[in-house]
């Protein structure tokens, strides 16, 4: 029998070595077929690579505050490309050390990093895919692809990174990367970023400045030194440690960098108005379409006042977040003309860019009651008119007070100051809820207003911007003041494309005397003896109203002085309740902190039209008031304690039993 043949002359059996070669060849062929198929799938719609180095520059839009300070720049900003050899050696070394430490040893992709990312993605049930991208892959994505985290995009990114490695040297790839990568704030490329953040060329970047820029690569918005200073500093410290670990700098250089604080350019450091810039940016683009040249937008924002708003919100939200569940806040401040002087759409722009100042619709609560009372004043009622806080039923609906108690006889002034629900509901029913809705619309509420009896207690969804502009007539002598943020739009060479002074709408008188004077008198008492005691700022003529919705889902304070109004809202985005947060607590305290900082700058006067006094009560009514008040002229503050003497103008005597306050 021949060697290798089977008994009976059958097919010869392969030796183990032959079998290994055979099946190895088969697997290789199938692997090649599979690889070709995969490459074909990913390469089917690859983008055109012939214009890899072309720069498509989008015209920029620079936003200035009312005094000319730079707020922000929107649009792509490309500075002239910088050469690697012109940079300090630690700059390119830092990016390699942190972003792709095996950059000089792979051919476009890092098998170790990809393997680690694949394991992570296989374990992940949902959410974005882990990257593991090299500098070359990031460049391929920036040049040719989108940022959707899908397997297909990652596959194309890998193919294009290999193509880049075959076409360019490592030094050229790194230069392309540094000159194209997005550093946030509209800055693309290391030179634009150095100019934007530090007002210097990239060739003069320090070790600390370099670490801050490298830290932006993880997330330009989250680690922005403009919006998130502390987070950016923590990230830069981590980057410095990585730079030492990977040989980009020495430990001595790191220690020296930590001793020298990084100072962001003064103009960029003033970019405290992300929500406001988003709001006006949309309007500018609606006005002029896609700009063909660089534009300059002069806005109404007052940067020092804006900074005061951010400090007030940050302070109270940080204090009350854990203990009271205050997660978000919004603040809008207008002057008497309707100019937006401060605008804050959330507690932290870096964490959430959703604009709660204009886009969120939340129930107004008792902050809506001034429209009820104004309608009543315009129909012959007066602040000193006697009413009774008692059970009432309107079309089968029975409102109740916050405390569940009824306080008996009181004046309308006291009823508003103490935010008595039964009185407001009966009053709206008497004057007509449709008339109340018309009053609110006349003053500036633009959202849908339902006219069920519950609307008297604020079952109406509004935005802080709407509330600020609707209260503005109380502050400016009764004139309509719709909030606006753009004064002028011009090209960089001076051509004016829009001027508010030319195109502004008519501003009719929307509140007349004596109703205006009556309302100012009553709303002063909200701060003097009612639910808004925590909003008082000594030495100023102030008025306003608190608002709290059921289950503490929304809390408001909207207040004003002569020619200046601010609306504050606090709550949660998911509409779940806070913990006993009323309009007289967190919102009133935000308002007080903000106004205490803003009022000295504004040099405001007394509220115009607020010197009209209501007719005094008759002797009989006066006896009732004296009896109800127990002969004590000093009333407790809204949320407990005793109100200190107020510097505000005293209002006529107010009746009503004030032993139990209503913290609405």
GUTOR-207352 format. One line per 8 residues: their letters; for each residue x, y, z of C-alpha. Coordinates in steps of 0.02 Angstrom, whole numbers, plus 32768, in hexadecimal, padded with zeros to 4 digits. Layout:
! GUTOR-207352
A> X,Y,Z | ...;
***
This chain:
! GUTOR-207352
XXXXXXXX> 8000,8000,8000 | 8047,80A8,7FCE | 8075,8125,8055 | 7FE7,81A0,807D | 7F60,8137,8027 | 7ECC,80EC,807D | 7E9E,8032,807C | 7E3F,8001,7FDF;
XXXXXXXX> 7E91,808A,7F76 | 7E26,811C,7FBA | 7E53,81D3,7FC7 | 7EFB,81EB,801F | 7EF1,8232,80CF | 7F4C,82DA,80F2 | 7FD4,82E2,816F | 7FB7,835B,8200;
XXXXXXXX> 802E,83D7,81B0 | 7FD2,83CD,8109 | 7F2B,83E3,8161 | 7F6D,847D,81B9 | 7FA5,84CC,8116 | 7F03,849D,80BF | 7E8C,84E4,8140 | 7EFB,8579,8159;
XXXXXXXX> 7EED,859F,809F | 7E30,8588,80A3 | 7E1D,85FC,8138 | 7E90,867C,80E9 | 7E2A,867E,8048 | 7D86,8693,80A8 | 7DD3,8717,8117 | 7E0A,8777,807D;
XXXXXXXX> 7D5C,8767,8032 | 7D0F,87A4,80D5 | 7D8B,8833,80E1 | 7D69,8869,802D | 7CAE,8862,804E | 7CC0,88CA,80EC | 7D2E,8949,8094 | 7CB1,8953,8006;
XXXXXXXX> 7C23,8975,807F | 7C81,89FD,80DD | 7CCD,8A49,8040 | 7C2A,8A4E,7FDF | 7C03,8B05,8007 | 7CAA,8B49,8043 | 7CB6,8C06,802F | 7D21,8C5C,7FAD;
XXXXXXXX> 7DD3,8C6A,7FED | 7E15,8CDB,7F63 | 7DEF,8D78,7FC7 | 7E32,8D40,806F | 7E94,8DDF,808B | 7E0F,8E5B,8052 | 7DCD,8ECC,80DC | 7D18,8F03,80CF;
XXXXXXXX> 7D0C,8F9A,813F | 7C62,8FC6,8184 | 7C50,9082,81A4 | 7C56,90AB,825D | 7BD6,910A,82C5 | 7C1E,916C,8358 | 7BA6,9198,83E5 | 7BC8,9232,844F;
XXXXXXXX> 7B77,926A,84F0 | 7B28,9317,84FF | 7BD1,9367,8527 | 7C2F,930F,849B | 7C7E,9280,84FD | 7C8B,91DC,849E | 7C0C,915A,84D5 | 7C2D,90CF,8458;
XXXXXXXX> 7C5B,90A8,83A5 | 7BF2,902D,8342 | 7C28,8FDF,829F | 7CC6,8F84,826D | 7D66,8FE2,8293 | 7E02,8FAA,8236 | 7EA9,8FFF,8257 | 7F3C,8FE9,81E0;
XXXXXXXX> 7F87,8F3B,81F3 | 8019,8F2C,8268 | 80B2,8EC1,8247 | 80E4,8E3C,82C4 | 8195,8E80,82CC | 8152,8F2B,8303 | 80FE,8EE2,839E | 8155,8EC0,8444;
XXXXXXXX> 8186,8E07,8443 | 810F,8DE0,84D3 | 8076,8E17,846F | 8072,8D8C,83EB | 80BC,8D14,846B | 802B,8D39,84E2 | 7FA7,8D0D,8460 | 8001,8C6B,8435;
XXXXXXXX> 8018,8C3E,84EC | 7F60,8C55,8518 | 7F03,8C30,8476 | 7F6D,8BA7,8426 | 800A,8B72,8482 | 8033,8AED,83FD | 801D,8B6A,836F | 80CC,8B52,8329;
XXXXXXXX> 80C0,8A94,832B | 801B,8A69,82D5 | 7FE0,8A76,8222 | 7F45,8AE1,823D | 7EEC,8A76,82BD | 7F1D,8A2C,8364 | 7EEE,8973,8373 | 7F01,897A,8430;
XXXXXXXX> 7E8E,8A10,8440 | 7E10,89C7,83C6 | 7E0F,8920,8421 | 7DF0,8977,84C6 | 7D62,89DE,8478 | 7D13,8943,8428 | 7D0F,88E7,84CE | 7CBF,897E,851E;
XXXXXXXX> 7C3D,898D,8493 | 7C10,88D4,849B | 7BEE,88E6,8554 | 7B87,8984,853A | 7ACB,896B,8526 | 7AA6,8A1D,84EE | 7AF4,8AC7,84DC | 7B80,8B0A,846D;
XXXXXXXX> 7C0A,8A98,8430 | 7CB5,8AA5,847F | 7D36,8AF0,840A | 7DEA,8ABA,841A | 7E11,8B34,838E | 7EC1,8B67,8361 | 7EF3,8C16,832F | 7EED,8BDD,827A;
XXXXXXXX> 7E3D,8B9A,828F | 7E05,8C3B,82E2 | 7E4D,8C9B,8250 | 7DF2,8C2B,81D5 | 7D50,8C49,8232 | 7D6A,8D06,8236 | 7D98,8D0E,817E | 7D1C,8C97,812F;
XXXXXXXX> 7C98,8C4E,81A3 | 7C0F,8C79,821F | 7C10,8C59,82DA | 7B88,8BD3,82E2 | 7BC9,8B43,834D | 7BA0,8AAC,82E0 | 7C00,8A13,82A8 | 7BF8,8A4B,81F2;
XXXXXXXX> 7C41,8AF6,8216 | 7CCB,8AA7,827F | 7CF5,8A31,81F1 | 7D01,8ABE,8173 | 7D69,8B21,81EE | 7DE4,8A91,81F7 | 7DF3,8A84,8139 | 7E0E,8B3E,8126;
XXXXXXXX> 7E91,8B41,81B0 | 7EF6,8ABC,8152 | 7EE7,8B25,80B4 | 7F27,8BBE,8112 | 7FBC,8B5C,8154 | 7FEB,8B27,80A3 | 7FDE,8BD8,8060 | 802B,8C42,80EB;
XXXXXXXX> 80BA,8C34,8166 | 809C,8C2B,8221 | 80D5,8CDE,8233 | 805D,8D19,81AB | 7FCC,8CB8,81F8 | 7FED,8D04,82A2 | 7FF6,8DB2,8256 | 7F51,8D97,81F9;
XXXXXXXX> 7F02,8D5C,829B | 7F3D,8DF0,8302 | 7F04,8E6B,827D | 7E55,8E1F,8267 | 7E1B,8DDC,830E | 7D88,8E33,8364 | 7DB8,8E8A,8407 | 7D09,8ECA,842B;
XXXXXXXX> 7CCB,8F7D,842B | 7CD4,8F80,836D | 7D91,8F69,836E | 7DD5,8EE9,82F3 | 7E8F,8EC6,82FA | 7F16,8EE6,837B | 7F3B,8F97,833F | 7E84,8FCE,8345;
XXXXXXXX> 7E72,8F7E,83F1 | 7F0D,8FD5,8435 | 7ECE,907C,83F5 | 7E1C,905D,8432 | 7E42,9021,84E1 | 7EE8,9074,850A | 7EF8,9105,848E | 7FA4,90C8,8455;
XXXXXXXX> 7FED,9062,83C5 | 7FFE,8FA6,83DA | 80BA,8FB8,83D3 | 80B4,900B,847F | 8045,8F8D,84D9 | 807E,8F5E,8588 | 8079,8EAE,85CF | 7FDC,8ED6,8635;
XXXXXXXX> 7F83,8F24,85A0 | 7FB0,8E8E,8536 | 7F67,8E18,85B9 | 7EC5,8E7B,85BB | 7EB6,8E71,84FC | 7EDD,8DB7,84FB | 7E58,8D9F,8581 | 7DD6,8DEA,850B;
XXXXXXXX> 7DEA,8D56,8495 | 7D84,8CE7,850A | 7CED,8D5C,84FA | 7D01,8E12,84C2 | 7C5D,8E49,8513 | 7C6B,8DE6,85B4 | 7D1F,8E1A,85D8 | 7D13,8ECD,8597;
XXXXXXXX> 7D7C,8F45,8600 | 7CF6,8FC7,85DD | 7C5B,8F6D,861C | 7CA8,8EEA,868F | 7D44,8F33,86DC | 7D56,8EB8,876C | 7D34,8E20,86FF | 7DB1,8E5E,867D;
XXXXXXXX> 7E34,8E75,8705 | 7E1A,8DC5,8748 | 7E28,8D7E,8698 | 7EC7,8DE3,8676 | 7F16,8D9C,8714 | 7EF1,8CEB,86D8 | 7F3C,8D17,862F | 7FDA,8D58,8681;
XXXXXXXX> 7FF0,8CB3,86DD | 7FD9,8C53,863A | 8057,8CC3,85E4 | 80D7,8C97,866A | 80AE,8BDD,8664 | 80C6,8BD9,85A7 | 8162,8C45,85A0 | 8118,8CE2,8553;
XXXXXXXX> 8156,8D4C,85E5 | 81BA,8D30,8684 | 8173,8D29,8732 | 81C8,8DCF,8755 | 816F,8E20,86C2 | 80C9,8DDD,8702 | 80E8,8E20,87B0 | 8116,8ECA,876A;
XXXXXXXX> 8079,8ECC,86FD | 800C,8EA6,8794 | 8056,8F3D,87EE | 802B,8FB3,8760 | 7F6D,8FCE,874B | 7F33,8FCC,8696 | 7EDC,906E,866B | 7E59,9068,85E3;
XXXXXXXX> 7E4F,9100,8572 | 7DE6,9189,85C2 | 7D6F,9191,852D | 7D53,90D5,852D | 7D46,90CD,85EA | 7CAE,913D,85D8 | 7C4E,90BB,8576 | 7BD0,90A1,8600;
XXXXXXXX> 7B3A,90AA,858E | 7B2A,9004,8532 | 7A6D,8FFA,8544 | 7A57,90AF,850D | 7ACA,909C,8477 | 7A6C,8FFF,8441 | 79C8,9060,844F | 79FF,90F5,83E7;
XXXXXXXX> 7A67,908C,836D | 79C9,9036,8331 | 7978,90E0,8316 | 7A0D,9125,82B8 | 7A0F,9093,8240 | 7955,90A9,8223 | 7974,9160,81FA | 7A08,9152,8184;
XXXXXXXX> 7A06,909B,814F | 7AAF,9047,8137 | 7B2E,90D4,814A | 7BA4,90F0,80BA | 7C19,9160,811C | 7C51,9171,81D1 | 7BC9,91C4,8239 | 7BC8,9227,82DB;
XXXXXXXX> 7B2C,9223,8346 | 7B16,92AA,83C9 | 7AA7,9266,8453 | 7A4B,92AA,84EA | 7AA0,923A,8569 | 7AFB,928F,85F8 | 7B8E,921E,8620 | 7BAC,9251,86D6;
XXXXXXXX> 7AF3,9239,86FA | 7AF6,9192,869F | 7B87,9159,870B | 7B23,918B,87A5 | 7A92,9121,8768 | 7B02,9089,8751 | 7B4F,909F,87FD | 7AA4,90AC,8850;
XXXXXXXX> 7A60,9011,87F9 | 7AFE,8FAD,8816 | 7B02,8FD8,88CF | 7A4D,8FAB,88F8 | 7A43,8F11,8888 | 7AE4,8ECC,88D4 | 7AA0,8EED,8983 | 79F1,8EA6,8966;
XXXXXXXX> 7A12,8E1A,88E9 | 7A30,8D8F,8966 | 79C1,8DC8,89F4 | 792C,8E0A,8992 | 793A,8DBA,88E6 | 7955,8E5D,8887 | 79A7,8E1C,87E9 | 798B,8EA8,876B;
XXXXXXXX> 796D,8F63,8769 | 794F,8FE9,86E8 | 7958,90A7,86F1 | 7928,912E,8676 | 793C,91E8,869A | 78FB,9277,862E | 7906,9332,8639 | 786F,93A2,861F;
XXXXXXXX> 7886,93A4,8563 | 7887,92E7,8556 | 7943,92D5,8540 | 797E,922E,8585 | 7A07,925B,8601 | 7A22,91AC,864B | 79ED,9103,8606 | 7A0E,905B,8654;
XXXXXXXX> 79B9,8FC0,860B | 79F9,8F44,868B | 7A6B,8F27,871F | 7B01,8EEE,86B7 | 7B13,8F08,85FB | 7B9F,8E88,85F4 | 7B2E,8E00,863A | 7A91,8E2A,85D6;
XXXXXXXX> 7A75,8EA4,8547 | 79B7,8E96,854E | 7974,8F47,855E | 78F7,8F4C,85ED | 78E9,900A,85DF | 788C,9008,8539 | 7867,8F54,850C | 782A,8F07,85AF;
XXXXXXXX> 7770,8F17,85D4 | 774D,8F06,868E | 76B3,8F2D,86F7 | 76B7,8FDD,873D | 7660,8FBA,87E2 | 7634,9054,8847 | 76AD,90BE,87E0 | 7618,90C7,8767;
XXXXXXXX> 75A6,911A,87E8 | 75DB,91CF,87C3 | 757F,91BF,871D | 74E2,918D,877E | 74F3,921F,87F5 | 751E,929B,876B | 7480,9269,870E | 741E,9286,87AF;
XXXXXXXX> 7470,9331,87CE | 7443,9364,871C | 738F,9333,8741 | 7378,93A1,87DA | 73C2,933C,8869 | 7442,938A,88E0 | 74CD,9345,894F | 746F,9375,89EE;
XXXXXXXX> 73D0,931C,89BB | 739B,929C,8A3D | 7389,91E5,8A0C | 7379,9144,8A6E | 73EB,90AE,8A65 | 736E,9020,8A74 | 7340,8F80,8A17 | 7306,8F9E,8965;
XXXXXXXX> 72CB,8F2D,88D7 | 72CE,8F64,8821 | 7283,8EEF,879F | 72A2,8E5B,8810 | 7356,8E8E,8836 | 7386,8EBC,88E9 | 7431,8F0F,88FC | 748B,8F01,89A1;
XXXXXXXX> 7515,8F65,89F1 | 75C4,8F25,8A0C | 75A8,8F0E,8AC6 | 74FA,8EC3,8AB5 | 74B8,8F50,8B24 | 7448,8FE5,8B03 | 7475,908D,8B4E | 73D1,90EB,8B42;
XXXXXXXX> 73C1,91A7,8B1D | 7452,91FF,8AC8 | 7476,9280,8A42 | 74A0,9255,898F | 754E,9299,89B2 | 7567,921A,8A3D | 751C,9190,89D3 | 759E,91AD,894B;
XXXXXXXX> 762E,91C4,89C6 | 7602,9121,8A1D | 75D4,90CB,8978 | 7527,9095,89B2 | 74E3,901B,8931 | 742B,9027,895A | 7429,90E3,8943 | 7486,90DC,889C;
XXXXXXXX> 7411,9054,885A | 7374,90B4,888B | 73BB,9156,8846 | 73E4,9106,879C | 7336,90BD,8796 | 72EA,9168,87B8 | 734E,91C6,8733 | 734E,9133,86B7;
XXXXXXXX> 73DD,90BE,8692 | 73D8,90EF,85DA | 73F7,91A3,860E | 7488,916A,867D | 74D2,910C,85E8 | 74BF,91A8,857C | 751B,920E,8600 | 75AB,9192,8605;
XXXXXXXX> 75B9,9194,8548 | 75B4,9251,8543 | 764A,9258,85B8 | 76B3,91D7,855B | 7681,9122,8581 | 7685,90C9,84D9 | 7667,9012,8506 | 75BC,8FC1,8507;
XXXXXXXX> 754F,8FF8,859A | 74C3,8F84,85CE | 742D,8FDB,861E | 73F4,8F57,869A | 73DE,8F9A,874B | 7487,8F50,877C | 74E0,8FCE,870D | 74CC,904D,879A;
XXXXXXXX> 7549,8FE8,87FF | 75C6,8FDB,8771 | 7595,8F3C,8715 | 75E4,8F8C,867C | 7688,8F58,862C | 7701,8FE7,860C | 77BB,9007,85F6 | 7829,9077,8663;
XXXXXXXX> 7841,90EA,85CD | 7785,90FF,85BC | 7770,9121,8675 | 77FA,91A4,8676 | 77B0,9204,85E4 | 76FF,91F6,8629 | 7737,9242,86D0 | 779B,92CB,8678;
XXXXXXXX> 7705,9341,8667 | 76F3,9341,8724 | 77A7,9381,872C | 77AC,9402,86A0 | 770D,9468,86B7 | 7696,93F1,865D | 76E5,93E7,85B0 | 76F5,9345,854A;
XXXXXXXX> 77A8,9304,854B | 77C5,9266,84E6 | 786D,921A,850D | 78F2,9225,8485 | 79AC,9204,847E | 79ED,924C,83D9 | 7A11,9305,83C2 | 7A6E,92FF,831D;
XXXXXXXX> 7AB6,9285,829E | 7B43,92C2,822D | 7BCB,927C,81C1 | 7C81,9289,81F5 | 7C97,931C,817D | 7C07,937D,81CB | 7B6F,935A,815D | 7AD4,9357,81CD;
XXXXXXXX> 7A60,92C5,81A6 | 79E7,92DE,8237 | 79C7,936A,82B3 | 7947,9355,833D | 7936,9411,8350 | 78F6,941B,829D | 7888,9381,829C | 7846,937C,834F;
XXXXXXXX> 778C,9365,8367 | 7716,93E0,83BA | 770F,93D9,8477 | 765F,9405,84AF | 7626,942E,855E | 75E0,938A,85A2 | 75BE,93BB,8658 | 756F,9460,868A;
XXXXXXXX> 7554,94B9,872E | 7512,949E,87B0 | 7521,93E2,878F | 75DE,93EE,8778 | 75F8,9448,881D | 7587,93CE,8877 | 75E7,9338,8835 | 7691,9381,8863;
XXXXXXXX> 764F,93A6,8911 | 7611,92F4,8928 | 76A9,92A0,88DE | 771C,9306,894E | 76C4,92B5,89E0 | 76F3,9208,89A0 | 77A6,9233,89D3 | 777A,929E,8A6A;
XXXXXXXX> 7702,922B,8AC5 | 76D8,919A,8A53 | 7720,9100,8A02 | 77B5,9157,89B0 | 780F,9194,8A4B | 78B1,913B,8A1D | 78BF,91A2,897D | 78D4,9249,89D8;
XXXXXXXX> 796D,92B2,89B1 | 797E,9341,8A30 | 7976,93F0,89EA | 7916,93CD,894A | 7862,93DE,8910 | 7835,932B,88E2 | 7798,92CA,88B8 | 7770,921D,8877;
XXXXXXXX> 7716,9179,888C | 7741,90C7,88BF | 76FD,902D,8868 | 76FA,8F75,8898 | 76A0,8EE7,883E | 7654,8E4A,8886 | 76CD,8DCB,88D0 | 7759,8E4D,88C4;
XXXXXXXX> 777F,8E26,880E | 779D,8EDD,87E1 | 77CC,8F72,884C | 77D5,9027,880F | 77FF,90D5,8846 | 77DF,9164,87CD | 7809,9210,880D | 7835,92BF,87D6;
XXXXXXXX> 786F,936D,8802 | 7868,940D,879C | 788A,93DB,86E7 | 78D3,932F,870C | 7882,9284,8720 | 78C5,91D4,873E | 786D,912C,8739 | 78B6,9094,8792;
XXXXXXXX> 787C,8FE0,8782 | 78BB,8F44,87DB | 788A,8E8E,87C3 | 78BE,8DEC,876F | 78C1,8DC0,86B7 | 7862,8D1E,86D3 | 77D6,8D80,872B | 77E6,8D1C,87CC;
XXXXXXXX> 77C8,8D78,886F | 784A,8DD5,88D2 | 7848,8DCA,8990 | 77D9,8E55,89D4 | 7827,8ED9,8963 | 77B3,8F6E,8954 | 77C4,900E,88F1 | 77EE,9066,8993;
XXXXXXXX> 7885,8FF7,89B3 | 7908,8FC9,892F | 78C6,9037,88A0 | 78B2,90CF,8911 | 7962,90B8,8953 | 79AA,90A8,88A3 | 794C,9147,8876 | 798D,91A3,890F;
XXXXXXXX> 7A43,9172,88EF | 7A33,91A3,8838 | 79DE,9249,885B | 7A57,9276,88E7 | 7AE4,926A,8867 | 7A85,92BA,87D6 | 7A2D,934D,882A | 7AC8,93B5,8853;
XXXXXXXX> 7AFF,93AA,879E | 7A53,93D8,875C | 7A39,9472,87CB | 797E,9455,87C7 | 78FA,94CC,8807 | 7855,94AE,885F | 77D3,944C,87FF | 777A,94CA,878C;
XXXXXXXX> 76C0,94DB,87A9 | 76CA,948A,8853 | 7695,9522,88B9 | 75DB,950D,889B | 758E,94DC,8941 | 74EF,9477,894F | 745A,94BF,89AD | 746F,949A,8A67;
XXXXXXXX> 73F7,941F,8AB8 | 735E,9461,8B13 | 7359,9465,8BD0 | 72F3,93C5,8BD4 | 736E,936D,8B65 | 73FD,93B2,8BCC | 73B2,9366,8C69 | 73A6,92BD,8C12;
XXXXXXXX> 745A,92CA,8BDA | 7498,92F9,8C86 | 743B,9269,8CD4 | 7478,91ED,8C51 | 752C,9225,8C63 | 7525,921E,8D21 | 7561,92D3,8D2E | 7612,92A4,8CF4;
XXXXXXXX> 7652,930E,8C65 | 76EB,92A0,8C43 | 76C5,9205,8BDC | 7731,9167,8BD3 | 779B,9147,8B39 | 775F,90CE,8AB6 | 77C4,9036,8AE9 | 77CF,904A,8BA4;
XXXXXXXX> 7821,90CB,8C14 | 77FA,9183,8C1D | 7811,91FB,8B8E | 7890,9284,8BB4 | 785A,9339,8B97 | 7854,9359,8ADD | 78A3,93F1,8A89 | 781D,93EC,8A03;
XXXXXXXX> 778F,946B,89FD | 7707,943C,8A77 | 7660,9408,8A2F | 75B7,9432,8A7A | 7580,93C3,8B0B | 7562,930F,8AD7 | 74E7,929F,8B2F | 74DB,91E5,8B46;
XXXXXXXX> 7513,9169,8BC5 | 75CA,9148,8BA7 | 75F3,90CB,8C2F | 7602,903F,8BB0 | 7662,9071,8B13 | 7647,9028,8A66 | 76F1,8FFF,8A19 | 76B4,900B,8968;
***
